[in-house]
Amino acid sequence: MKPTILIVEDEARMRRLLELSLGEEGYTTHSVENAEAGLKLIEHGPVDLVLTDLKLPGMSGLELLGAARRIRADLPVIVMTAYGTVESAVEAMKAGANDYVLKPFSLDEIKLVIRRALDVRRLHEENRDLREALGRRYGLPGIVALSPKMQEVLGLVERVAETNSTVLICGESGVGKDLIARAIHQCSRRSRGPFLKINSTAIPENLLESELFGYEKGAFTGAAASKPGKFELADGGTLFLDEIGDVPPPVQVKLLRVLQEREFERLGGTRTIKVDVRLVAATNRDLRAALEEGTFREDLYYRLNVVPINIPPLRDHKEDIPSLAELFLRKYAESSGKPIQGLSSAAMERLTRFHWPGNVRELENVIERAVVLSSGPMLEPLDIFIDEPAHKPAAAAAFLPEGMTLEQWEDEMIREAVRRANGNKSQAARLLGLSRNALRYRLSKLGMADDPES
């Protein structure tokens, strides 16, 4: 089917001429004489391109352009005018116009401009579909990776999946570390083997060793029969150990041996068990800081950190929020049996404006609540309940620079220290009160090269 074009032109004769000419080309056309009527069609009707005069009664063509882009950011808009000046052309292009034509123009010219704009839109849609296909091919409905930062993560997942290397996934709570771990397994040659997950914080410290390595009958009070651990059960597959930073030191020793020698003994046993297991670990802690505190073994850290994957927080790839929100909306609308069609532009703007300290998990919870409590066909801003403080204390408001998180402020301080030290990393570390290794780790997170000579 040919695309649908909305013509916004106050001159009746020109409007009719464009309708007939574009209709002959096979396009479906809607025509209105003012921007207000055009906006209603954009909000509620199928429109693939807008062709608007710049000078209109009431709302101008530029104002229509801005309002249309707020409703649909990818909607192509072509501006036409008899008041052609360099200034108005620049203003239209800055506001997001795809092209700009001067009256009088030939019908062949306007058709060419329209075809070109639609071709660009089609290419953008194909690129978006390809990126979405990259996110879907792992068979995990929770992975959305349209942003460059998440595309980089999935690209690394694809490359590392082909190997047997140990992977350390780092990221804040709620960013989806478990989904990335499962993607690594499903894309690997071990995909037909088991994928087991264990969260070290969810198991009491005195039981974690037996949970991982199993135990023999009589190894402790209550051990009435032998039981294999997660490493044995995951043989030939992948074991995902979440919150690795909270593993107690005695268990760290046994983990190191498994990674080095691929063997262990059950608790209370003497028989050495060999396994072929790939370990994927995850943490939301700064393991380098744990090394400095002495709570995490340095040799284990380097064994785990063979291939590090850092998942960015949601606030650093907000362009993924609309796709994530739509994904969760479909999921919970289907499970609750509610015929909710989507989110209004105002509701989506509210989601993209928030900083999401709980990351993707918090966004999913917000959408689930909105679906459960909504009563209309669209989610509106009033349906979106975000738990944010009603006001900030005066002292807290001035504690950090306006609009800057603690993490961003720390990154800025590191850059400033390196600048003041003229690139000398040892001097910069002294300015920050950090060890040379701690600074090296923070520089690697910022993507700043660390010259050992500096």
matplotlib code that plots the C-alpha trace (Angstrom):
import matplotlib.pyplot as plt

x = [0.0, 1.1, 1.8, -0.7, 0.1, -1.4, -1.7, -2.0, -2.6, -4.9, -5.2, -8.1, -6.9, -3.3, -4.8, -7.0, -4.2, -1.9, -4.7, -5.3, -1.6, -0.6, -3.7, -2.7, 0.6, -1.3, -0.9, -3.8, -4.2, -6.0, -6.1, -7.0, -6.8, -5.2, -2.6, -5.1, -7.1, -3.8, -2.7, -5.9, -5.3, -1.7, -2.8, -5.7, -5.2, -2.6, -0.3, 3.1, 4.2, 3.1, 3.2, 2.5, 2.6, 4.8, 2.3, -1.1, -4.0, -3.6, -0.8, 2.0, 3.7, 6.7, 4.6, 2.8, 6.2, 7.3, 4.0, 4.0, 7.5, 6.5, 3.7, 5.8, 9.5, 10.0, 7.2, 8.6, 7.5, 8.1, 7.6, 6.5, 6.3, 6.3, 8.2, 11.6, 14.5, 17.6, 16.5, 13.2, 14.9, 17.4, 14.6, 12.5, 15.5, 16.5, 13.0, 13.3, 11.9, 13.0, 13.0, 12.0, 10.4, 9.7, 6.5, 5.9, 7.2, 6.5, 4.4, 7.3, 9.6, 7.2, 6.7, 10.5, 10.9, 8.1, 9.7, 13.1, 11.7, 9.7, 12.8, 14.8, 12.0, 11.9, 15.7, 15.4, 12.6, 14.7, 17.7, 15.4, 14.0, 17.5, 18.5, 15.4, 16.1, 19.5, 17.9, 15.3, 17.5, 18.6, 15.0, 14.7, 11.7, 13.2, 16.1, 15.7, 18.8, 18.1, 20.6, 24.3, 25.3, 23.1, 24.0, 27.6, 26.7, 24.9, 27.8, 30.1, 27.7, 27.7, 31.5, 32.1, 29.3, 31.4, 34.2, 34.4, 35.9, 34.6, 32.5, 32.0, 28.8, 28.8, 26.0, 23.6, 20.7, 17.8, 19.7, 19.1, 22.4, 20.5, 19.1, 22.5, 23.9, 21.1, 21.8, 25.4, 24.3, 21.7, 24.1, 26.9, 27.6, 26.4, 22.9, 21.5, 23.1, 21.6, 21.6, 21.5, 21.4, 22.3, 22.2, 24.8, 22.9, 19.7, 21.5, 22.8, 26.6, 26.9, 24.8, 26.4, 29.3, 27.1, 24.7, 27.5, 29.6, 27.1, 27.7, 28.1, 25.8, 26.7, 28.8, 26.8, 23.8, 20.7, 22.7, 20.8, 21.7, 24.3, 23.3, 25.0, 25.7, 25.1, 28.4, 27.7, 24.1, 25.4, 28.0, 28.1, 26.2, 26.5, 26.3, 25.3, 26.5, 24.8, 26.2, 29.7, 31.0, 29.1, 30.6, 32.4, 36.2, 36.2, 33.9, 36.1, 39.0, 37.0, 35.6, 39.2, 40.1, 37.1, 38.0, 41.7, 41.5, 37.8, 37.5, 36.4, 35.2, 31.8, 31.5, 32.5, 33.8, 37.2, 36.4, 37.5, 34.8, 35.7, 33.2, 32.9, 31.0, 31.2, 30.9, 29.2, 29.4, 27.6, 27.9, 26.5, 29.5, 32.8, 35.0, 38.2, 37.1, 36.5, 40.0, 41.4, 39.2, 40.5, 37.1, 37.6, 40.6, 42.7, 43.5, 39.8, 39.0, 41.4, 40.1, 36.6, 37.4, 38.5, 35.8, 34.1, 30.7, 29.4, 25.7, 24.8, 22.1, 18.8, 19.4, 22.4, 20.4, 17.0, 16.3, 15.4, 12.7, 9.8, 10.5, 10.9, 7.7, 5.8, 7.2, 6.1, 2.7, 2.0, 3.2, 0.9, -2.0, -2.1, -1.7, -4.4, -6.8, -7.0, -7.4, -4.8, -3.5, -0.5, 0.9, -0.1, 2.7, 2.4, 2.7, 5.8, 7.3, 6.9, 8.7, 11.6, 12.0, 12.5, 16.0, 15.1, 17.3, 15.9, 16.6, 14.7, 13.2, 11.7, 10.3, 8.7, 7.1, 5.7, 4.2, 2.7, 1.0, -0.3, -1.8, -3.5, -5.0, -5.8, -9.4, -8.9, -7.6, -4.4, -2.0, -2.1, 0.3, -2.1, -1.8, 2.0, 2.9, 6.5, 7.8, 9.8, 10.2, 7.7, 10.4, 14.1, 15.5, 17.3, 20.6, 20.3, 19.3, 22.6, 24.7, 25.4, 25.4, 22.0, 20.9, 24.0, 24.0, 26.7, 28.1, 28.3, 29.9, 32.6, 33.4, 33.8, 36.1, 38.3, 38.5, 39.4, 42.1, 43.7, 43.5, 45.1, 47.8, 48.5, 47.8, 50.0, 48.0, 50.0, 49.6, 45.9, 45.5, 47.1, 44.8, 41.8, 43.1, 43.0, 45.5, 47.0, 45.1, 41.8, 42.3, 43.2, 39.9, 37.9, 39.6, 38.8, 35.1, 35.3, 37.0, 40.1, 43.3, 45.8, 49.4, 51.5, 54.3, 52.2]
y = [0.0, 3.5, 5.8, 8.3, 12.0, 14.8, 18.1, 21.2, 24.2, 27.2, 28.0, 25.8, 25.7, 24.6, 22.0, 20.5, 20.5, 18.6, 16.1, 15.2, 15.1, 12.9, 10.7, 10.0, 8.7, 6.2, 8.0, 8.2, 11.9, 13.8, 17.6, 20.3, 24.1, 24.7, 23.1, 22.4, 20.1, 18.5, 17.7, 15.8, 13.6, 13.0, 12.0, 9.7, 8.8, 6.8, 9.5, 8.6, 12.1, 15.7, 18.3, 21.7, 25.4, 27.5, 30.4, 29.3, 30.9, 30.3, 27.9, 28.3, 25.5, 25.6, 25.2, 22.3, 20.7, 20.9, 19.5, 16.7, 15.6, 15.5, 13.1, 11.0, 11.7, 9.7, 11.4, 13.0, 16.7, 18.7, 22.5, 24.6, 28.4, 31.4, 33.3, 31.7, 33.1, 31.6, 32.3, 30.5, 27.6, 27.2, 27.6, 24.9, 22.5, 23.1, 22.3, 18.9, 19.4, 16.7, 19.1, 22.6, 23.7, 27.2, 28.2, 28.2, 24.6, 22.0, 19.0, 16.8, 18.6, 18.0, 14.3, 13.9, 15.5, 13.3, 10.1, 11.1, 11.8, 8.5, 6.6, 8.0, 7.0, 3.5, 3.1, 4.3, 1.8, -1.0, -0.1, -0.1, -3.5, -4.9, -3.6, -5.0, -8.3, -8.3, -7.9, -10.6, -13.3, -14.5, -15.6, -13.4, -11.1, -8.9, -7.7, -4.4, -3.0, -0.1, 2.3, 2.3, 1.5, -1.6, -2.6, -2.6, -4.9, -7.3, -7.3, -8.3, -11.0, -12.4, -12.5, -13.9, -16.6, -18.5, -19.0, -20.9, -17.9, -16.9, -13.7, -11.0, -8.9, -5.6, -3.2, -1.6, -3.6, -4.0, -3.5, -7.1, -8.9, -12.2, -11.7, -11.0, -14.1, -16.2, -14.7, -15.7, -19.3, -19.5, -18.2, -20.6, -24.2, -25.1, -23.9, -27.5, -28.0, -26.8, -23.1, -22.8, -19.6, -19.1, -15.9, -15.8, -13.2, -15.4, -18.3, -18.2, -18.1, -21.5, -23.2, -21.6, -24.0, -27.1, -25.5, -24.9, -28.0, -30.5, -32.7, -36.3, -38.2, -37.4, -34.3, -32.3, -32.7, -33.3, -34.6, -37.8, -38.5, -37.3, -34.3, -32.9, -29.2, -26.6, -27.2, -30.9, -30.2, -27.6, -30.0, -29.4, -26.1, -22.7, -21.7, -18.1, -16.9, -13.6, -11.2, -12.7, -9.9, -11.2, -14.7, -15.4, -16.0, -19.8, -20.3, -18.0, -20.4, -23.3, -21.2, -20.3, -24.0, -24.9, -22.1, -23.1, -26.9, -27.7, -30.0, -30.0, -32.3, -32.3, -31.1, -34.0, -36.0, -37.2, -38.1, -35.5, -34.5, -33.1, -30.8, -28.9, -25.8, -22.3, -19.7, -16.4, -14.2, -10.9, -8.1, -4.7, -4.0, -2.4, -5.4, -3.3, -1.5, -4.9, -5.9, -2.8, -3.6, -7.2, -8.8, -10.3, -12.3, -10.7, -14.0, -14.9, -11.4, -11.8, -15.3, -14.0, -10.8, -12.6, -10.9, -8.0, -6.8, -3.5, -3.0, 0.8, 2.0, 2.9, 6.7, 6.3, 4.8, 6.5, 6.0, 2.4, 3.4, 3.7, 0.2, -1.3, 0.4, -1.0, -4.4, -4.5, -3.0, -5.8, -8.4, -7.2, -6.2, -9.7, -11.4, -9.2, -9.4, -5.6, -4.2, -1.4, -0.1, 1.9, 4.9, 8.5, 10.8, 12.7, 9.4, 8.4, 11.8, 11.3, 7.9, 9.3, 12.3, 10.2, 9.1, 5.5, 4.6, 1.1, 0.8, -1.6, -3.6, -0.4, 0.6, -2.8, -2.5, 0.9, -0.3, -3.4, -1.2, 1.2, -1.6, -3.2, 0.1, 1.8, 2.0, 3.5, 2.2, 4.2, 4.7, 8.4, 10.4, 9.9, 6.1, 6.4, 6.3, 7.0, 6.9, 10.1, 12.5, 15.3, 17.8, 17.9, 19.4, 22.6, 21.2, 18.2, 20.3, 22.1, 19.1, 18.0, 20.2, 20.7, 17.7, 15.6, 12.2, 11.1, 8.7, 11.5, 13.9, 11.3, 10.7, 14.5, 14.7, 11.9, 13.7, 17.0, 15.4, 13.9, 17.3, 19.1, 16.5, 17.0, 13.4, 12.0, 9.1, 8.7, 12.3, 12.3, 9.3, 11.2, 14.2, 11.9, 9.9, 6.7, 4.0, 3.7, 0.5, 2.0, 4.9, 2.5, 0.7, 3.9, 5.1, 1.9, 2.4, 5.8, 4.5, 6.5, 4.8, 4.2, 4.6, 2.6, 5.2, 8.1]
z = [0.0, -0.8, 2.2, 3.5, 3.2, 5.2, 3.3, 5.5, 3.2, 3.7, 0.0, -1.3, -5.0, -4.0, -1.6, -4.3, -6.8, -4.4, -3.6, -7.2, -8.2, -5.2, -5.6, -9.2, -7.8, -5.7, -2.3, 0.1, 1.0, 3.7, 3.4, 6.0, 5.9, 9.3, 11.7, 14.5, 12.3, 11.1, 14.6, 15.3, 12.3, 13.3, 16.8, 15.7, 12.1, 10.0, 8.6, 7.0, 5.9, 6.5, 3.7, 5.3, 4.4, 6.6, 6.9, 8.2, 10.0, 13.7, 14.5, 12.0, 10.0, 12.3, 15.4, 13.7, 12.9, 16.5, 17.8, 15.3, 16.2, 19.9, 19.0, 16.6, 16.5, 13.3, 11.2, 8.1, 7.6, 4.4, 4.7, 1.7, 1.5, -0.7, 1.9, 1.2, 3.1, 4.3, 7.9, 7.6, 5.8, 8.6, 11.2, 9.6, 9.3, 12.9, 14.0, 12.3, 8.8, 6.4, 3.5, 2.4, -0.9, -2.3, -4.0, -6.9, -7.4, -10.1, -9.2, -10.3, -7.8, -4.9, -5.8, -5.9, -2.5, -1.0, -2.4, -1.0, 2.5, 2.4, 1.3, 4.2, 6.6, 5.2, 5.6, 9.2, 9.8, 8.3, 10.4, 13.5, 12.6, 12.1, 15.5, 17.1, 15.4, 17.0, 20.3, 19.7, 18.1, 21.6, 22.2, 25.3, 25.4, 28.0, 25.9, 24.1, 22.5, 20.1, 21.7, 20.7, 24.2, 24.4, 20.8, 22.0, 24.9, 22.6, 20.1, 22.9, 24.0, 20.5, 20.3, 23.8, 23.5, 21.0, 23.5, 26.8, 28.7, 32.1, 31.9, 34.6, 34.1, 36.0, 36.4, 38.8, 40.3, 37.8, 34.6, 33.4, 34.2, 34.4, 30.8, 29.4, 31.2, 29.7, 26.2, 26.5, 27.2, 24.5, 21.8, 22.9, 21.9, 25.4, 24.6, 24.7, 28.2, 31.5, 32.5, 36.3, 38.3, 42.0, 43.9, 46.7, 48.7, 48.8, 50.5, 54.1, 54.1, 55.9, 53.2, 50.1, 49.8, 50.0, 47.5, 45.0, 45.5, 47.0, 50.1, 51.1, 53.5, 57.1, 56.1, 58.7, 60.9, 58.7, 55.7, 55.5, 51.9, 49.4, 47.2, 44.1, 43.9, 41.2, 39.6, 39.0, 37.9, 35.4, 33.8, 30.1, 30.5, 32.2, 35.8, 36.5, 39.9, 40.7, 43.3, 43.2, 45.3, 48.4, 48.3, 51.6, 51.5, 52.2, 49.2, 47.1, 47.5, 46.2, 43.3, 42.3, 42.2, 40.0, 37.6, 37.4, 37.5, 36.7, 39.7, 43.3, 46.2, 47.7, 51.3, 53.5, 50.6, 49.3, 45.7, 43.2, 40.7, 37.3, 35.5, 32.3, 33.3, 32.0, 34.9, 34.2, 37.3, 38.0, 40.5, 41.3, 43.5, 42.7, 43.0, 42.7, 45.9, 47.5, 46.6, 48.4, 51.4, 51.5, 51.2, 47.7, 46.5, 43.9, 42.1, 41.9, 40.6, 37.6, 37.0, 36.8, 34.9, 31.7, 29.7, 31.5, 30.3, 31.7, 31.3, 31.4, 33.7, 32.1, 32.5, 30.2, 27.3, 27.6, 23.9, 24.8, 27.3, 24.7, 23.3, 26.8, 27.9, 24.9, 25.5, 29.2, 28.2, 25.8, 28.3, 31.1, 29.0, 27.6, 31.0, 32.5, 29.5, 29.2, 25.6, 26.2, 22.9, 24.0, 25.9, 25.1, 24.1, 27.4, 29.4, 27.3, 27.9, 31.7, 31.5, 29.5, 31.7, 34.9, 35.9, 36.9, 39.9, 39.9, 36.1, 33.8, 36.8, 38.2, 34.7, 34.4, 37.8, 37.0, 33.7, 35.4, 38.0, 35.4, 33.4, 36.4, 37.6, 34.2, 32.9, 29.5, 26.1, 26.5, 29.4, 30.4, 32.7, 35.6, 35.2, 35.6, 39.3, 39.9, 43.5, 43.6, 46.5, 46.5, 47.5, 48.2, 51.4, 50.8, 51.9, 49.6, 46.7, 46.8, 47.7, 44.1, 40.9, 39.3, 37.2, 38.1, 39.8, 42.2, 39.6, 37.0, 39.6, 40.5, 36.8, 36.3, 39.3, 37.9, 34.6, 36.4, 38.5, 35.3, 33.7, 36.6, 36.8, 33.1, 32.4, 35.1, 36.5, 39.7, 40.6, 39.7, 42.0, 44.9, 44.2, 44.5, 47.5, 45.5, 44.9, 41.4, 40.8, 41.9, 39.5, 36.7, 37.2, 37.2, 34.1, 32.3, 33.2, 31.6, 28.5, 29.1, 28.1, 30.9, 29.8, 32.3, 31.8, 33.1]

ax = plt.figure().add_subplot(projection="3d")
ax.plot(x, y, z, "-o")
ax.set_aspect("equal")
plt.show()
